[in-house]
Amino acid sequence: TRTGSTQAVPRPGNAKGWLLDHKGEPRLASASEDGRITLHYREPGDGNWRVLASYASFGDDQNAIQPVGFGPDGTLYVLARGGKKFLSLYAYDVATGKLGAEPLLSAAGYDIDGSLVVNRDKILGMLLRTDALSNEWFDPGMKTLQAAVDKALPATINVLSVPAQADSPWALVASYSDRIPLFYNLYNRQTGQLNKVADTRPGIVPAQMGRQEFVRYKARDGLEIPALLTLPAGAKPGGLPLVVLVHGGPHVRGKSWGWDPDSQFLASRGYAVLEPEFRGSTGFGAHHFQAGLKQWGLKMQDDIADGARWAIDKGIVDPQRICIAGPSYGGYATLMGLVNDPDLYKCGVNWVGVTDLGLLFNNGWVFTSDATDELKAYTLPQMVGDPVKDAERFKATSPIQQAARITQPLLLAYGGVDERVPLNHGTEFRNAVMRTNQQ
């Protein structure tokens, strides 16, 4: 950036992901082909690439590692299971291809998910997500700094970003809670002064916001399901209308604890909001993820309904006023919820939801999808199923094939240029459901 000069670095094969070392040199490249991920490492001395690791891109390959970053000394830090149930942070020896004997950071009940916090001298800690997003510090000085900031801002979780220069007195502080949207301060560690930078949503009045709680409930087969529960401000549990808000993906992590516009909007209108991390969601261990394979419309759907019934059994909500809603996979789950549990849900809101499992593999006529051929060939068959071998299950769990069973009021929303869930998912389902449901 100072001289404007450039240098070409040959890529090893069909590399699509890159990781720079602490000096900004390309050091790691990842390629995905034929259902496998291959990591290539570039030697500091001669600049030649070599294969560092290779593992199945999907499934529980114990050799799988997720590179996080390099330390100033060249140490590679990765996320891996290391034979355990949950992802942890490890040092990885690039010479031997082995993990460190013990994890550097782990969290009971959660896969470690985050990024390293570094300056030019050393690894300071990690920004990670468990139930909420926060810092975990390795460096004693950063632990002291965190304690000072938390004392100055006691009502929020305070996430620190630090400059590359170790002797800089400044830290950027991002603060939030379940009722307080994200806001930013500069903190001077020499003077202890906070300097307000910005509010992301200055019009929000925290006292009017609902409270959010991270909960866990049991599904009907005993699997523990994590979830977020948001209640209206000042509301006492009992007789509340409920919106079950289902995240998309579905094989991703949903939201973490903190202020959220969707749940708070609904809470401001008097609704309780339940957001389940049904089986197949990531972030809660290998078993929780793998329990969701090929369970679209089946056990994944049961987990969502069991959450609503848990809220009923706890006396939180009115069983006659429950709605299911969500985008993408959440839209699919909305439709299948109305199919499977018509006694439970009184209405549904589906935006950009998948309506035909077969269309995940073949979107038909003029429509395209951003799903790659490799995704269709390797990943979708393991996550969803095989459109030929599992044709009967696809029919039973495709909302468009079950449209006649939906009788409750339903709102649909689709985008005309959506490449993830093309418009024909919506138009064909609308035509099918209107034959029997005019609501």
Secondary structure as a PSIPRED ss2 file (coil, helix, strand):
# PSIPRED VFORMAT (PSIPRED V4.0)

   1 T C   1.000  0.000  0.000
   2 R C   1.000  0.000  0.000
   3 T C   1.000  0.000  0.000
   4 G C   1.000  0.000  0.000
   5 S C   1.000  0.000  0.000
   6 T C   1.000  0.000  0.000
   7 Q C   1.000  0.000  0.000
   8 A C   1.000  0.000  0.000
   9 V C   1.000  0.000  0.000
  10 P C   1.000  0.000  0.000
  11 R C   1.000  0.000  0.000
  12 P C   1.000  0.000  0.000
  13 G C   1.000  0.000  0.000
  14 N C   1.000  0.000  0.000
  15 A E   0.000  0.000  1.000
  16 K E   0.000  0.000  1.000
  17 G E   0.000  0.000  1.000
  18 W E   0.000  0.000  1.000
  19 L E   0.000  0.000  1.000
  20 L E   0.000  0.000  1.000
  21 D C   1.000  0.000  0.000
  22 H C   1.000  0.000  0.000
  23 K C   1.000  0.000  0.000
  24 G C   1.000  0.000  0.000
  25 E C   1.000  0.000  0.000
  26 P E   0.000  0.000  1.000
  27 R E   0.000  0.000  1.000
  28 L E   0.000  0.000  1.000
  29 A E   0.000  0.000  1.000
  30 S E   0.000  0.000  1.000
  31 A E   0.000  0.000  1.000
  32 S E   0.000  0.000  1.000
  33 E E   0.000  0.000  1.000
  34 D C   1.000  0.000  0.000
  35 G C   1.000  0.000  0.000
  36 R E   0.000  0.000  1.000
  37 I E   0.000  0.000  1.000
  38 T E   0.000  0.000  1.000
  39 L E   0.000  0.000  1.000
  40 H E   0.000  0.000  1.000
  41 Y E   0.000  0.000  1.000
  42 R E   0.000  0.000  1.000
  43 E C   1.000  0.000  0.000
  44 P C   1.000  0.000  0.000
  45 G C   1.000  0.000  0.000
  46 D C   1.000  0.000  0.000
  47 G C   1.000  0.000  0.000
  48 N C   1.000  0.000  0.000
  49 W E   0.000  0.000  1.000
  50 R E   0.000  0.000  1.000
  51 V E   0.000  0.000  1.000
  52 L E   0.000  0.000  1.000
  53 A E   0.000  0.000  1.000
  54 S E   0.000  0.000  1.000
  55 Y E   0.000  0.000  1.000
  56 A E   0.000  0.000  1.000
  57 S C   1.000  0.000  0.000
  58 F C   1.000  0.000  0.000
  59 G C   1.000  0.000  0.000
  60 D C   1.000  0.000  0.000
  61 D C   1.000  0.000  0.000
  62 Q C   1.000  0.000  0.000
  63 N C   1.000  0.000  0.000
  64 A C   1.000  0.000  0.000
  65 I C   1.000  0.000  0.000
  66 Q E   0.000  0.000  1.000
  67 P E   0.000  0.000  1.000
  68 V E   0.000  0.000  1.000
  69 G E   0.000  0.000  1.000
  70 F E   0.000  0.000  1.000
  71 G C   1.000  0.000  0.000
  72 P C   1.000  0.000  0.000
  73 D C   1.000  0.000  0.000
  74 G C   1.000  0.000  0.000
  75 T C   1.000  0.000  0.000
  76 L E   0.000  0.000  1.000
  77 Y E   0.000  0.000  1.000
  78 V E   0.000  0.000  1.000
  79 L E   0.000  0.000  1.000
  80 A E   0.000  0.000  1.000
  81 R C   1.000  0.000  0.000
  82 G C   1.000  0.000  0.000
  83 G C   1.000  0.000  0.000
  84 K C   1.000  0.000  0.000
  85 K C   1.000  0.000  0.000
  86 F C   1.000  0.000  0.000
  87 L C   1.000  0.000  0.000
  88 S E   0.000  0.000  1.000
  89 L E   0.000  0.000  1.000
  90 Y E   0.000  0.000  1.000
  91 A E   0.000  0.000  1.000
  92 Y E   0.000  0.000  1.000
  93 D E   0.000  0.000  1.000
  94 V C   1.000  0.000  0.000
  95 A C   1.000  0.000  0.000
  96 T C   1.000  0.000  0.000
  97 G C   1.000  0.000  0.000
  98 K E   0.000  0.000  1.000
  99 L E   0.000  0.000  1.000
 100 G C   1.000  0.000  0.000
 101 A C   1.000  0.000  0.000
 102 E C   1.000  0.000  0.000
 103 P C   1.000  0.000  0.000
 104 L C   1.000  0.000  0.000
 105 L E   0.000  0.000  1.000
 106 S C   1.000  0.000  0.000
 107 A E   0.000  0.000  1.000
 108 A C   1.000  0.000  0.000
 109 G C   1.000  0.000  0.000
 110 Y E   0.000  0.000  1.000
 111 D C   1.000  0.000  0.000
 112 I C   1.000  0.000  0.000
 113 D C   1.000  0.000  0.000
 114 G E   0.000  0.000  1.000
 115 S E   0.000  0.000  1.000
 116 L E   0.000  0.000  1.000
 117 V E   0.000  0.000  1.000
 118 V E   0.000  0.000  1.000
 119 N C   1.000  0.000  0.000
 120 R C   1.000  0.000  0.000
 121 D C   1.000  0.000  0.000
 122 K C   1.000  0.000  0.000
 123 I E   0.000  0.000  1.000
 124 L E   0.000  0.000  1.000
 125 G E   0.000  0.000  1.000
 126 M E   0.000  0.000  1.000
 127 L E   0.000  0.000  1.000
 128 L E   0.000  0.000  1.000
 129 R E   0.000  0.000  1.000
 130 T C   1.000  0.000  0.000
 131 D C   1.000  0.000  0.000
 132 A C   1.000  0.000  0.000
 133 L E   0.000  0.000  1.000
 134 S E   0.000  0.000  1.000
 135 N E   0.000  0.000  1.000
 136 E E   0.000  0.000  1.000
 137 W E   0.000  0.000  1.000
 138 F C   1.000  0.000  0.000
 139 D C   1.000  0.000  0.000
 140 P H   0.000  1.000  0.000
 141 G H   0.000  1.000  0.000
 142 M H   0.000  1.000  0.000
 143 K H   0.000  1.000  0.000
 144 T H   0.000  1.000  0.000
 145 L H   0.000  1.000  0.000
 146 Q H   0.000  1.000  0.000
 147 A H   0.000  1.000  0.000
 148 A H   0.000  1.000  0.000
 149 V H   0.000  1.000  0.000
 150 D H   0.000  1.000  0.000
 151 K H   0.000  1.000  0.000
 152 A H   0.000  1.000  0.000
 153 L C   1.000  0.000  0.000
 154 P C   1.000  0.000  0.000
 155 A C   1.000  0.000  0.000
 156 T C   1.000  0.000  0.000
 157 I E   0.000  0.000  1.000
 158 N E   0.000  0.000  1.000
 159 V E   0.000  0.000  1.000
 160 L E   0.000  0.000  1.000
 161 S E   0.000  0.000  1.000
 162 V C   1.000  0.000  0.000
 163 P C   1.000  0.000  0.000
 164 A C   1.000  0.000  0.000
 165 Q C   1.000  0.000  0.000
 166 A C   1.000  0.000  0.000
 167 D C   1.000  0.000  0.000
 168 S C   1.000  0.000  0.000
 169 P C   1.000  0.000  0.000
 170 W E   0.000  0.000  1.000
 171 A E   0.000  0.000  1.000
 172 L E   0.000  0.000  1.000
 173 V E   0.000  0.000  1.000
 174 A E   0.000  0.000  1.000
 175 S E   0.000  0.000  1.000
 176 Y E   0.000  0.000  1.000
 177 S C   1.000  0.000  0.000
 178 D C   1.000  0.000  0.000
 179 R C   1.000  0.000  0.000
 180 I C   1.000  0.000  0.000
 181 P C   1.000  0.000  0.000
 182 L C   1.000  0.000  0.000
 183 F E   0.000  0.000  1.000
 184 Y E   0.000  0.000  1.000
 185 N E   0.000  0.000  1.000
 186 L E   0.000  0.000  1.000
 187 Y E   0.000  0.000  1.000
 188 N E   0.000  0.000  1.000
 189 R C   1.000  0.000  0.000
 190 Q C   1.000  0.000  0.000
 191 T C   1.000  0.000  0.000
 192 G C   1.000  0.000  0.000
 193 Q C   1.000  0.000  0.000
 194 L E   0.000  0.000  1.000
 195 N E   0.000  0.000  1.000
 196 K E   0.000  0.000  1.000
 197 V E   0.000  0.000  1.000
 198 A E   0.000  0.000  1.000
 199 D E   0.000  0.000  1.000
 200 T C   1.000  0.000  0.000
 201 R C   1.000  0.000  0.000
 202 P C   1.000  0.000  0.000
 203 G C   1.000  0.000  0.000
 204 I C   1.000  0.000  0.000
 205 V C   1.000  0.000  0.000
 206 P H   0.000  1.000  0.000
 207 A H   0.000  1.000  0.000
 208 Q H   0.000  1.000  0.000
 209 M C   1.000  0.000  0.000
 210 G C   1.000  0.000  0.000
 211 R E   0.000  0.000  1.000
 212 Q E   0.000  0.000  1.000
 213 E E   0.000  0.000  1.000
 214 F E   0.000  0.000  1.000
 215 V E   0.000  0.000  1.000
 216 R E   0.000  0.000  1.000
 217 Y E   0.000  0.000  1.000
 218 K E   0.000  0.000  1.000
 219 A C   1.000  0.000  0.000
 220 R C   1.000  0.000  0.000
 221 D C   1.000  0.000  0.000
 222 G C   1.000  0.000  0.000
 223 L C   1.000  0.000  0.000
 224 E E   0.000  0.000  1.000
 225 I E   0.000  0.000  1.000
 226 P E   0.000  0.000  1.000
 227 A E   0.000  0.000  1.000
 228 L E   0.000  0.000  1.000
 229 L E   0.000  0.000  1.000
 230 T E   0.000  0.000  1.000
 231 L E   0.000  0.000  1.000
 232 P C   1.000  0.000  0.000
 233 A C   1.000  0.000  0.000
 234 G C   1.000  0.000  0.000
 235 A C   1.000  0.000  0.000
 236 K C   1.000  0.000  0.000
 237 P C   1.000  0.000  0.000
 238 G C   1.000  0.000  0.000
 239 G C   1.000  0.000  0.000
 240 L E   0.000  0.000  1.000
 241 P E   0.000  0.000  1.000
 242 L E   0.000  0.000  1.000
 243 V E   0.000  0.000  1.000
 244 V E   0.000  0.000  1.000
 245 L E   0.000  0.000  1.000
 246 V C   1.000  0.000  0.000
 247 H C   1.000  0.000  0.000
 248 G C   1.000  0.000  0.000
 249 G C   1.000  0.000  0.000
 250 P C   1.000  0.000  0.000
 251 H C   1.000  0.000  0.000
 252 V C   1.000  0.000  0.000
 253 R C   1.000  0.000  0.000
 254 G C   1.000  0.000  0.000
 255 K C   1.000  0.000  0.000
 256 S C   1.000  0.000  0.000
 257 W C   1.000  0.000  0.000
 258 G C   1.000  0.000  0.000
 259 W C   1.000  0.000  0.000
 260 D C   1.000  0.000  0.000
 261 P H   0.000  1.000  0.000
 262 D H   0.000  1.000  0.000
 263 S H   0.000  1.000  0.000
 264 Q H   0.000  1.000  0.000
 265 F H   0.000  1.000  0.000
 266 L H   0.000  1.000  0.000
 267 A H   0.000  1.000  0.000
 268 S H   0.000  1.000  0.000
 269 R C   1.000  0.000  0.000
 270 G C   1.000  0.000  0.000
 271 Y C   1.000  0.000  0.000
 272 A E   0.000  0.000  1.000
 273 V E   0.000  0.000  1.000
 274 L E   0.000  0.000  1.000
 275 E E   0.000  0.000  1.000
 276 P E   0.000  0.000  1.000
 277 E C   1.000  0.000  0.000
 278 F C   1.000  0.000  0.000
 279 R C   1.000  0.000  0.000
 280 G C   1.000  0.000  0.000
 281 S C   1.000  0.000  0.000
 282 T C   1.000  0.000  0.000
 283 G C   1.000  0.000  0.000
 284 F C   1.000  0.000  0.000
 285 G C   1.000  0.000  0.000
 286 A H   0.000  1.000  0.000
 287 H H   0.000  1.000  0.000
 288 H H   0.000  1.000  0.000
 289 F H   0.000  1.000  0.000
 290 Q H   0.000  1.000  0.000
 291 A C   1.000  0.000  0.000
 292 G C   1.000  0.000  0.000
 293 L C   1.000  0.000  0.000
 294 K C   1.000  0.000  0.000
 295 Q C   1.000  0.000  0.000
 296 W C   1.000  0.000  0.000
 297 G C   1.000  0.000  0.000
 298 L C   1.000  0.000  0.000
 299 K H   0.000  1.000  0.000
 300 M H   0.000  1.000  0.000
 301 Q H   0.000  1.000  0.000
 302 D H   0.000  1.000  0.000
 303 D H   0.000  1.000  0.000
 304 I H   0.000  1.000  0.000
 305 A H   0.000  1.000  0.000
 306 D H   0.000  1.000  0.000
 307 G H   0.000  1.000  0.000
 308 A H   0.000  1.000  0.000
 309 R H   0.000  1.000  0.000
 310 W H   0.000  1.000  0.000
 311 A H   0.000  1.000  0.000
 312 I H   0.000  1.000  0.000
 313 D H   0.000  1.000  0.000
 314 K C   1.000  0.000  0.000
 315 G C   1.000  0.000  0.000
 316 I C   1.000  0.000  0.000
 317 V E   0.000  0.000  1.000
 318 D E   0.000  0.000  1.000
 319 P E   0.000  0.000  1.000
 320 Q E   0.000  0.000  1.000
 321 R E   0.000  0.000  1.000
 322 I E   0.000  0.000  1.000
 323 C E   0.000  0.000  1.000
 324 I E   0.000  0.000  1.000
 325 A E   0.000  0.000  1.000
 326 G E   0.000  0.000  1.000
 327 P E   0.000  0.000  1.000
 328 S C   1.000  0.000  0.000
 329 Y H   0.000  1.000  0.000
 330 G H   0.000  1.000  0.000
 331 G H   0.000  1.000  0.000
 332 Y H   0.000  1.000  0.000
 333 A H   0.000  1.000  0.000
 334 T H   0.000  1.000  0.000
 335 L H   0.000  1.000  0.000
 336 M H   0.000  1.000  0.000
 337 G H   0.000  1.000  0.000
 338 L H   0.000  1.000  0.000
 339 V H   0.000  1.000  0.000
 340 N H   0.000  1.000  0.000
 341 D C   1.000  0.000  0.000
 342 P C   1.000  0.000  0.000
 343 D C   1.000  0.000  0.000
 344 L C   1.000  0.000  0.000
 345 Y C   1.000  0.000  0.000
 346 K C   1.000  0.000  0.000
 347 C E   0.000  0.000  1.000
 348 G E   0.000  0.000  1.000
 349 V E   0.000  0.000  1.000
 350 N E   0.000  0.000  1.000
 351 W E   0.000  0.000  1.000
 352 V C   1.000  0.000  0.000
 353 G C   1.000  0.000  0.000
 354 V C   1.000  0.000  0.000
 355 T C   1.000  0.000  0.000
 356 D C   1.000  0.000  0.000
 357 L H   0.000  1.000  0.000
 358 G H   0.000  1.000  0.000
 359 L H   0.000  1.000  0.000
 360 L H   0.000  1.000  0.000
 361 F C   1.000  0.000  0.000
 362 N C   1.000  0.000  0.000
 363 N C   1.000  0.000  0.000
 364 G C   1.000  0.000  0.000
 365 W C   1.000  0.000  0.000
 366 V C   1.000  0.000  0.000
 367 F C   1.000  0.000  0.000
 368 T C   1.000  0.000  0.000
 369 S C   1.000  0.000  0.000
 370 D C   1.000  0.000  0.000
 371 A C   1.000  0.000  0.000
 372 T C   1.000  0.000  0.000
 373 D H   0.000  1.000  0.000
 374 E H   0.000  1.000  0.000
 375 L H   0.000  1.000  0.000
 376 K H   0.000  1.000  0.000
 377 A H   0.000  1.000  0.000
 378 Y H   0.000  1.000  0.000
 379 T H   0.000  1.000  0.000
 380 L H   0.000  1.000  0.000
 381 P H   0.000  1.000  0.000
 382 Q H   0.000  1.000  0.000
 383 M H   0.000  1.000  0.000
 384 V C   1.000  0.000  0.000
 385 G C   1.000  0.000  0.000
 386 D C   1.000  0.000  0.000
 387 P C   1.000  0.000  0.000
 388 V C   1.000  0.000  0.000
 389 K C   1.000  0.000  0.000
 390 D C   1.000  0.000  0.000
 391 A H   0.000  1.000  0.000
 392 E H   0.000  1.000  0.000
 393 R H   0.000  1.000  0.000
 394 F H   0.000  1.000  0.000
 395 K H   0.000  1.000  0.000
 396 A H   0.000  1.000  0.000
 397 T C   1.000  0.000  0.000
 398 S C   1.000  0.000  0.000
 399 P H   0.000  1.000  0.000
 400 I H   0.000  1.000  0.000
 401 Q H   0.000  1.000  0.000
 402 Q H   0.000  1.000  0.000
 403 A H   0.000  1.000  0.000
 404 A H   0.000  1.000  0.000
 405 R H   0.000  1.000  0.000
 406 I C   1.000  0.000  0.000
 407 T C   1.000  0.000  0.000
 408 Q C   1.000  0.000  0.000
 409 P C   1.000  0.000  0.000
 410 L E   0.000  0.000  1.000
 411 L E   0.000  0.000  1.000
 412 L E   0.000  0.000  1.000
 413 A E   0.000  0.000  1.000
 414 Y C   1.000  0.000  0.000
 415 G C   1.000  0.000  0.000
 416 G C   1.000  0.000  0.000
 417 V C   1.000  0.000  0.000
 418 D C   1.000  0.000  0.000
 419 E C   1.000  0.000  0.000
 420 R C   1.000  0.000  0.000
 421 V C   1.000  0.000  0.000
 422 P C   1.000  0.000  0.000
 423 L C   1.000  0.000  0.000
 424 N H   0.000  1.000  0.000
 425 H H   0.000  1.000  0.000
 426 G H   0.000  1.000  0.000
 427 T H   0.000  1.000  0.000
 428 E H   0.000  1.000  0.000
 429 F H   0.000  1.000  0.000
 430 R H   0.000  1.000  0.000
 431 N H   0.000  1.000  0.000
 432 A H   0.000  1.000  0.000
 433 V H   0.000  1.000  0.000
 434 M C   1.000  0.000  0.000
 435 R C   1.000  0.000  0.000
 436 T C   1.000  0.000  0.000
 437 N C   1.000  0.000  0.000
 438 Q C   1.000  0.000  0.000
 439 Q C   1.000  0.000  0.000
